[in-house]
Amino acid sequence: MFEINYNGYTESIVKNLLLNEHEWYFKSDPLYKYVLEHVDKSTGDRYLNEIMIRYNKLFIENKELLIELCNENDKYGKTIKEDFPNFIFCSPTNLRYILHSFLILEYMQNKELNNLNIVEIGGGYGGLCFFINKLSKLFNIVIKSYTIFDLLEASQLQEKYLKKLNISNVKFFQLDNFKELNADSFLISNYAFSEISLDIQKKYIEKVLLPFISRGFLCWNHNPLYQFVNKKIFIDRASRTDINKLFNSDFNMVDYEMNEKNNWIEEFVVTF
């Protein structure tokens, strides 16, 4: 099973936490980039292409807002930027956040979900939280609360980072240190759940998912895949070729990977 070593990542965060926000450099630190902020130019182009195909009208009508959000998110951390001629000079990771935010918010809208309490497992520096909060109004979605579970060091960075970006509706917890959550919360976990150990996955299921989660959106790019049973997660090994057999009618695969000729993005999303 794929599992990331977070030692260098947390080491980088600790060093950055000792600095003021204008001295942060984590977005260009190789130790940090091993885990996050490593979307390259070509992958950014693919994300932008997918946004313009799937959400062309939304993108065109709100291009100024999207540019503003990218510029705001790139303020801190000594961001490495690339030029996107159809957009702006920005971090390619912003384009991933925009696409994932659109996919998540569109799913909420289609399922008529609103006034939501969101729980995110593995929040990075808070980037997805930032974009979802800022873009939710485009889908007429109200977010009542947002909770991020993560390593303590990551939580400390998220709290400082999101405060600088004026996102105030967020709580920061660790798996072994959290207060009661809202029932029927909406789960988000993009990549993190597939990168932690099986033991920690099971603890999240027992402590967070089973008691508090009713709907969700998960994205991963590593095996094993995860089997959903009775609208809860059950860990199981499975091959990608059998993925359609794993889900009953209550679950949906959001298939946005593209073939090589159309700039392949190999990611898998499950909504429930």
FILOVO-526543 format. One record per residue (C-alpha): residue in one letter; x, y negated, z negated; residue number from 1. Coordinates in steps of 0.1 Angstrom, whole numbers, plus 5000, padded with zeros to 4 digits. Example, Ala and Ser with C-alpha at 12.3 -4.5 7.8 and 13.67 -1.06 7.14 Angstrom:
2
+-----+------+------+------+-----+
: res :   xx :   yy :   zz :   n :
+-----+------+------+------+-----+
:   A : 5123 : 5045 : 4922 :   1 :
:   S : 5137 : 5011 : 4929 :   2 :
+-----+------+------+------+-----+
This chain:
272
+-----+------+------+------+-----+
: res :   xx :   yy :   zz :   n :
+-----+------+------+------+-----+
:   M : 5000 : 5000 : 5000 :   1 :
:   F : 5012 : 4965 : 5009 :   2 :
:   E : 5020 : 4944 : 4978 :   3 :
:   I : 5038 : 4910 : 4976 :   4 :
:   N : 5066 : 4902 : 4952 :   5 :
:   Y : 5056 : 4869 : 4936 :   6 :
:   N : 5088 : 4862 : 4916 :   7 :
:   G : 5104 : 4837 : 4941 :   8 :
:   Y : 5070 : 4821 : 4946 :   9 :
:   T : 5064 : 4814 : 4909 :  10 :
:   E : 5100 : 4803 : 4905 :  11 :
:   S : 5095 : 4777 : 4932 :  12 :
:   I : 5062 : 4765 : 4916 :  13 :
:   V : 5079 : 4762 : 4881 :  14 :
:   K : 5106 : 4739 : 4896 :  15 :
:   N : 5081 : 4718 : 4914 :  16 :
:   L : 5059 : 4714 : 4883 :  17 :
:   L : 5088 : 4696 : 4866 :  18 :
:   L : 5087 : 4669 : 4893 :  19 :
:   N : 5063 : 4641 : 4900 :  20 :
:   E : 5039 : 4646 : 4930 :  21 :
:   H : 5060 : 4625 : 4954 :  22 :
:   E : 5090 : 4648 : 4948 :  23 :
:   W : 5072 : 4681 : 4953 :  24 :
:   Y : 5089 : 4702 : 4980 :  25 :
:   F : 5071 : 4735 : 4977 :  26 :
:   K : 5056 : 4735 : 5012 :  27 :
:   S : 5091 : 4735 : 5027 :  28 :
:   D : 5107 : 4759 : 5002 :  29 :
:   P : 5115 : 4793 : 5017 :  30 :
:   L : 5107 : 4809 : 4983 :  31 :
:   Y : 5072 : 4794 : 4983 :  32 :
:   K : 5067 : 4799 : 5021 :  33 :
:   Y : 5073 : 4837 : 5017 :  34 :
:   V : 5037 : 4837 : 5003 :  35 :
:   L : 5020 : 4806 : 5016 :  36 :
:   E : 5023 : 4777 : 5041 :  37 :
:   H : 5040 : 4799 : 5067 :  38 :
:   V : 5016 : 4795 : 5096 :  39 :
:   D : 5038 : 4788 : 5126 :  40 :
:   K : 5031 : 4765 : 5157 :  41 :
:   S : 5019 : 4793 : 5180 :  42 :
:   T : 4995 : 4807 : 5154 :  43 :
:   G : 4983 : 4771 : 5147 :  44 :
:   D : 4976 : 4768 : 5184 :  45 :
:   R : 4955 : 4800 : 5182 :  46 :
:   Y : 4935 : 4787 : 5152 :  47 :
:   L : 4928 : 4754 : 5170 :  48 :
:   N : 4918 : 4772 : 5201 :  49 :
:   E : 4894 : 4794 : 5181 :  50 :
:   I : 4879 : 4763 : 5164 :  51 :
:   M : 4873 : 4746 : 5197 :  52 :
:   I : 4857 : 4777 : 5211 :  53 :
:   R : 4835 : 4786 : 5182 :  54 :
:   Y : 4827 : 4751 : 5168 :  55 :
:   N : 4833 : 4728 : 5198 :  56 :
:   K : 4804 : 4703 : 5190 :  57 :
:   L : 4812 : 4703 : 5153 :  58 :
:   F : 4849 : 4697 : 5160 :  59 :
:   I : 4843 : 4669 : 5185 :  60 :
:   E : 4817 : 4651 : 5164 :  61 :
:   N : 4838 : 4653 : 5133 :  62 :
:   K : 4873 : 4650 : 5147 :  63 :
:   E : 4882 : 4618 : 5128 :  64 :
:   L : 4871 : 4634 : 5095 :  65 :
:   L : 4892 : 4665 : 5102 :  66 :
:   I : 4923 : 4644 : 5111 :  67 :
:   E : 4918 : 4624 : 5078 :  68 :
:   L : 4916 : 4656 : 5058 :  69 :
:   C : 4947 : 4671 : 5074 :  70 :
:   N : 4966 : 4639 : 5067 :  71 :
:   E : 4954 : 4639 : 5031 :  72 :
:   N : 4964 : 4675 : 5026 :  73 :
:   D : 4998 : 4669 : 5041 :  74 :
:   K : 5007 : 4641 : 5017 :  75 :
:   Y : 5024 : 4662 : 4991 :  76 :
:   G : 5049 : 4690 : 4991 :  77 :
:   K : 5072 : 4679 : 5019 :  78 :
:   T : 5050 : 4695 : 5045 :  79 :
:   I : 5065 : 4709 : 5077 :  80 :
:   K : 5044 : 4696 : 5106 :  81 :
:   E : 5039 : 4705 : 5142 :  82 :
:   D : 5024 : 4686 : 5171 :  83 :
:   F : 4990 : 4697 : 5184 :  84 :
:   P : 4982 : 4676 : 5215 :  85 :
:   N : 4945 : 4682 : 5213 :  86 :
:   F : 4945 : 4672 : 5176 :  87 :
:   I : 4973 : 4656 : 5155 :  88 :
:   F : 5008 : 4661 : 5141 :  89 :
:   C : 5001 : 4682 : 5110 :  90 :
:   S : 5008 : 4715 : 5091 :  91 :
:   P : 4995 : 4745 : 5112 :  92 :
:   T : 4981 : 4758 : 5079 :  93 :
:   N : 4955 : 4731 : 5080 :  94 :
:   L : 4940 : 4747 : 5111 :  95 :
:   R : 4936 : 4780 : 5093 :  96 :
:   Y : 4919 : 4762 : 5064 :  97 :
:   I : 4895 : 4744 : 5088 :  98 :
:   L : 4886 : 4776 : 5107 :  99 :
:   H : 4881 : 4796 : 5075 : 100 :
:   S : 4860 : 4768 : 5059 : 101 :
:   F : 4838 : 4766 : 5090 : 102 :
:   L : 4833 : 4804 : 5089 : 103 :
:   I : 4825 : 4805 : 5052 : 104 :
:   L : 4802 : 4775 : 5053 : 105 :
:   E : 4784 : 4787 : 5084 : 106 :
:   Y : 4778 : 4820 : 5067 : 107 :
:   M : 4763 : 4803 : 5037 : 108 :
:   Q : 4741 : 4782 : 5059 : 109 :
:   N : 4729 : 4812 : 5079 : 110 :
:   K : 4720 : 4831 : 5047 : 111 :
:   E : 4703 : 4800 : 5033 : 112 :
:   L : 4726 : 4799 : 5003 : 113 :
:   N : 4730 : 4766 : 4985 : 114 :
:   N : 4738 : 4750 : 4952 : 115 :
:   L : 4766 : 4774 : 4949 : 116 :
:   N : 4790 : 4785 : 4922 : 117 :
:   I : 4821 : 4796 : 4941 : 118 :
:   V : 4848 : 4819 : 4927 : 119 :
:   E : 4881 : 4822 : 4946 : 120 :
:   I : 4906 : 4848 : 4939 : 121 :
:   G : 4941 : 4835 : 4948 : 122 :
:   G : 4939 : 4798 : 4956 : 123 :
:   G : 4974 : 4790 : 4968 : 124 :
:   Y : 4979 : 4753 : 4960 : 125 :
:   G : 4942 : 4746 : 4964 : 126 :
:   G : 4941 : 4740 : 5001 : 127 :
:   L : 4910 : 4760 : 5010 : 128 :
:   C : 4892 : 4746 : 4980 : 129 :
:   F : 4900 : 4711 : 4992 : 130 :
:   F : 4887 : 4717 : 5027 : 131 :
:   I : 4856 : 4736 : 5017 : 132 :
:   N : 4846 : 4708 : 4992 : 133 :
:   K : 4852 : 4681 : 5019 : 134 :
:   L : 4835 : 4700 : 5048 : 135 :
:   S : 4805 : 4714 : 5029 : 136 :
:   K : 4785 : 4683 : 5037 : 137 :
:   L : 4786 : 4690 : 5074 : 138 :
:   F : 4766 : 4722 : 5067 : 139 :
:   N : 4743 : 4706 : 5041 : 140 :
:   I : 4758 : 4729 : 5014 : 141 :
:   V : 4760 : 4717 : 4978 : 142 :
:   I : 4788 : 4732 : 4957 : 143 :
:   K : 4779 : 4731 : 4920 : 144 :
:   S : 4812 : 4745 : 4908 : 145 :
:   Y : 4844 : 4760 : 4920 : 146 :
:   T : 4866 : 4784 : 4900 : 147 :
:   I : 4900 : 4796 : 4911 : 148 :
:   F : 4916 : 4828 : 4896 : 149 :
:   D : 4954 : 4830 : 4900 : 150 :
:   L : 4987 : 4834 : 4883 : 151 :
:   L : 4992 : 4808 : 4855 : 152 :
:   E : 5019 : 4789 : 4874 : 153 :
:   A : 4998 : 4787 : 4906 : 154 :
:   S : 4968 : 4775 : 4885 : 155 :
:   Q : 4989 : 4747 : 4870 : 156 :
:   L : 5000 : 4736 : 4905 : 157 :
:   Q : 4964 : 4738 : 4918 : 158 :
:   E : 4951 : 4716 : 4889 : 159 :
:   K : 4977 : 4689 : 4896 : 160 :
:   Y : 4974 : 4691 : 4934 : 161 :
:   L : 4936 : 4689 : 4935 : 162 :
:   K : 4935 : 4661 : 4910 : 163 :
:   K : 4957 : 4641 : 4934 : 164 :
:   L : 4932 : 4648 : 4962 : 165 :
:   N : 4903 : 4638 : 4940 : 166 :
:   I : 4886 : 4672 : 4938 : 167 :
:   S : 4871 : 4674 : 4903 : 168 :
:   N : 4846 : 4702 : 4902 : 169 :
:   V : 4872 : 4730 : 4898 : 170 :
:   K : 4881 : 4753 : 4869 : 171 :
:   F : 4914 : 4773 : 4868 : 172 :
:   F : 4915 : 4807 : 4852 : 173 :
:   Q : 4937 : 4838 : 4850 : 174 :
:   L : 4923 : 4873 : 4850 : 175 :
:   D : 4932 : 4878 : 4813 : 176 :
:   N : 4921 : 4843 : 4803 : 177 :
:   F : 4887 : 4830 : 4814 : 178 :
:   K : 4854 : 4819 : 4801 : 179 :
:   E : 4820 : 4832 : 4812 : 180 :
:   L : 4812 : 4827 : 4848 : 181 :
:   N : 4779 : 4819 : 4865 : 182 :
:   A : 4758 : 4848 : 4875 : 183 :
:   D : 4752 : 4853 : 4913 : 184 :
:   S : 4785 : 4835 : 4921 : 185 :
:   F : 4799 : 4835 : 4957 : 186 :
:   L : 4833 : 4852 : 4961 : 187 :
:   I : 4860 : 4840 : 4984 : 188 :
:   S : 4894 : 4857 : 4987 : 189 :
:   N : 4915 : 4851 : 5018 : 190 :
:   Y : 4944 : 4875 : 5018 : 191 :
:   A : 4951 : 4875 : 4981 : 192 :
:   F : 4929 : 4905 : 4972 : 193 :
:   S : 4946 : 4926 : 4998 : 194 :
:   E : 4981 : 4917 : 4985 : 195 :
:   I : 4977 : 4924 : 4948 : 196 :
:   S : 4982 : 4958 : 4932 : 197 :
:   L : 4955 : 4984 : 4931 : 198 :
:   D : 4954 : 4982 : 4893 : 199 :
:   I : 4948 : 4944 : 4893 : 200 :
:   Q : 4922 : 4948 : 4921 : 201 :
:   K : 4903 : 4972 : 4898 : 202 :
:   K : 4905 : 4948 : 4869 : 203 :
:   Y : 4890 : 4921 : 4891 : 204 :
:   I : 4862 : 4944 : 4901 : 205 :
:   E : 4854 : 4953 : 4865 : 206 :
:   K : 4858 : 4919 : 4849 : 207 :
:   V : 4847 : 4895 : 4877 : 208 :
:   L : 4830 : 4911 : 4907 : 209 :
:   L : 4806 : 4935 : 4891 : 210 :
:   P : 4793 : 4911 : 4864 : 211 :
:   F : 4792 : 4878 : 4883 : 212 :
:   I : 4794 : 4881 : 4921 : 213 :
:   S : 4764 : 4886 : 4944 : 214 :
:   R : 4777 : 4873 : 4978 : 215 :
:   G : 4810 : 4867 : 4993 : 216 :
:   F : 4836 : 4863 : 5021 : 217 :
:   L : 4869 : 4881 : 5021 : 218 :
:   C : 4896 : 4880 : 5047 : 219 :
:   W : 4927 : 4902 : 5048 : 220 :
:   N : 4955 : 4912 : 5072 : 221 :
:   H : 4969 : 4943 : 5054 : 222 :
:   N : 4959 : 4979 : 5049 : 223 :
:   P : 4943 : 4996 : 5031 : 224 :
:   L : 4908 : 4982 : 5039 : 225 :
:   Y : 4881 : 4979 : 5012 : 226 :
:   Q : 4848 : 4998 : 5011 : 227 :
:   F : 4818 : 4980 : 4999 : 228 :
:   V : 4792 : 5001 : 4980 : 229 :
:   N : 4759 : 4987 : 4967 : 230 :
:   K : 4771 : 4952 : 4974 : 231 :
:   K : 4802 : 4956 : 4952 : 232 :
:   I : 4838 : 4965 : 4961 : 233 :
:   F : 4851 : 5000 : 4959 : 234 :
:   I : 4887 : 5006 : 4967 : 235 :
:   D : 4894 : 5032 : 4993 : 236 :
:   R : 4920 : 5039 : 5019 : 237 :
:   A : 4907 : 5038 : 5055 : 238 :
:   S : 4920 : 5032 : 5090 : 239 :
:   R : 4909 : 5002 : 5110 : 240 :
:   T : 4895 : 5025 : 5137 : 241 :
:   D : 4869 : 5037 : 5112 : 242 :
:   I : 4860 : 5003 : 5099 : 243 :
:   N : 4825 : 5001 : 5113 : 244 :
:   K : 4816 : 5033 : 5094 : 245 :
:   L : 4825 : 5017 : 5061 : 246 :
:   F : 4797 : 4992 : 5060 : 247 :
:   N : 4759 : 4996 : 5058 : 248 :
:   S : 4734 : 4972 : 5072 : 249 :
:   D : 4738 : 4949 : 5042 : 250 :
:   F : 4773 : 4939 : 5053 : 251 :
:   N : 4787 : 4921 : 5083 : 252 :
:   M : 4820 : 4921 : 5101 : 253 :
:   V : 4830 : 4886 : 5113 : 254 :
:   D : 4852 : 4896 : 5142 : 255 :
:   Y : 4873 : 4866 : 5153 : 256 :
:   E : 4904 : 4884 : 5163 : 257 :
:   M : 4912 : 4879 : 5200 : 258 :
:   N : 4931 : 4900 : 5225 : 259 :
:   E : 4966 : 4892 : 5237 : 260 :
:   K : 4955 : 4873 : 5267 : 261 :
:   N : 4934 : 4850 : 5245 : 262 :
:   N : 4959 : 4844 : 5218 : 263 :
:   W : 4954 : 4873 : 5194 : 264 :
:   I : 4946 : 4866 : 5157 : 265 :
:   E : 4946 : 4898 : 5138 : 266 :
:   E : 4925 : 4892 : 5107 : 267 :
:   F : 4895 : 4910 : 5094 : 268 :
:   V : 4866 : 4894 : 5075 : 269 :
:   V : 4838 : 4910 : 5055 : 270 :
:   T : 4808 : 4890 : 5043 : 271 :
:   F : 4782 : 4905 : 5019 : 272 :
+-----+------+------+------+-----+
